[in-house]
Amino acid sequence: MKPVSRSTPVTPEEVLTIAIGIVEERGLDALTMRRLASELGVTTPSVYHHVGNREHLIDLMIDKLANEMGALELEGADPGDRIISLCLSLMRRIRSRPHLLALAAYRGRIDGIFGKVQKVLADEVLASGLQGELAAFAFVAIGFSLGGFLLLEHAVPPGYQMRGLERWKDEIAARDVAMVTMLSAGIDVDSVSDYALATLVRSLVGGAAVPEVSAAAGVQRKTPSP
């Protein structure tokens, strides 16, 4: 533990930044007010003064991360491009912060942390020209797919292999050895989710080209025609 020694006042923003760093590096269970104070070089009462108790601190952390999610920069000349940019940027952000979903789930705020992202998505769906039932369907389909892949990536380990593969792979290998070889090597969920999301958005609102998927992903690539 670091000794309490600090020459400059601590700020609430600094407390949040250090707290998020602790969660990202060591997990949510490692976040204690005593450890946070030690990392900051201040007394524990000083931390309580700036951010309240641990539960309130976690709420502030979620609010900070939600604001960051809503401020993702979108790239592209049309709504389809920008929606794909939003989805892929969000996926990269989550991958770089694997404890983010656990943090939000702990406080029952999974929906809340993505609220601003949902507003951006709704704006872009309407900008694509879709209205009413079609706009609602596109919004839900994209949102559910994005959320499903986020949860899937959080749940499965790298190099994931499909359950049940051993039961049928020999029969399929007689027809396509390469397919079974790739599946047996493990699945790159990142590549699959990026490709699937881009393909879905393109089919619903048009726009961006679908990203290529490497053969190492364990999935045979097939680029749709423009």
CORQUIWO-V732666 format. One record per residue. N is the residue number from 1. BURIAL is I if it has 24 or more other C-alpha atoms within 12 Angstrom, else O. Layout:
# CORQUIWO-V732666
N_BURIAL, N_BURIAL
This chain:
# CORQUIWO-V732666
1_O, 2_O, 3_O, 4_O, 5_O, 6_O, 7_O, 8_O, 9_O, 10_I, 11_O, 12_O, 13_O, 14_I, 15_I, 16_I, 17_I, 18_I, 19_I, 20_I, 21_I, 22_I, 23_I, 24_I, 25_O, 26_O, 27_O, 28_I, 29_O, 30_O, 31_I, 32_I, 33_I, 34_I, 35_I, 36_I, 37_I, 38_I, 39_I, 40_I, 41_I, 42_I, 43_I, 44_I, 45_O, 46_I, 47_I, 48_I, 49_O, 50_I, 51_I, 52_O, 53_O, 54_I, 55_O, 56_O, 57_I, 58_I, 59_I, 60_I, 61_I, 62_I, 63_I, 64_I, 65_I, 66_I, 67_O, 68_O, 69_I, 70_I, 71_O, 72_I, 73_O, 74_I, 75_O, 76_O, 77_O, 78_O, 79_I, 80_I, 81_I, 82_I, 83_I, 84_I, 85_I, 86_I, 87_I, 88_I, 89_I, 90_I, 91_I, 92_O, 93_I, 94_I, 95_I, 96_O, 97_I, 98_I, 99_I, 100_I, 101_I, 102_I, 103_I, 104_I, 105_O, 106_O, 107_I, 108_O, 109_O, 110_O, 111_O, 112_I, 113_I, 114_I, 115_O, 116_I, 117_I, 118_I, 119_O, 120_I, 121_I, 122_I, 123_I, 124_I, 125_I, 126_I, 127_O, 128_I, 129_O, 130_O, 131_O, 132_O, 133_O, 134_O, 135_O, 136_O, 137_O, 138_I, 139_I, 140_O, 141_I, 142_I, 143_I, 144_O, 145_I, 146_I, 147_I, 148_O, 149_I, 150_I, 151_I, 152_I, 153_I, 154_I, 155_O, 156_O, 157_O, 158_O, 159_O, 160_I, 161_I, 162_O, 163_O, 164_O, 165_O, 166_O, 167_O, 168_O, 169_O, 170_O, 171_O, 172_O, 173_O, 174_O, 175_O, 176_O, 177_O, 178_O, 179_I, 180_I, 181_I, 182_I, 183_I, 184_I, 185_O, 186_I, 187_I, 188_I, 189_I, 190_I, 191_I, 192_I, 193_I, 194_I, 195_I, 196_I, 197_I, 198_I, 199_I, 200_I, 201_I, 202_I, 203_O, 204_I, 205_I, 206_I, 207_I, 208_I, 209_I, 210_I, 211_I, 212_O, 213_I, 214_O, 215_O, 216_I, 217_I, 218_I, 219_I, 220_O, 221_O, 222_O, 223_O, 224_O, 225_O, 226_O
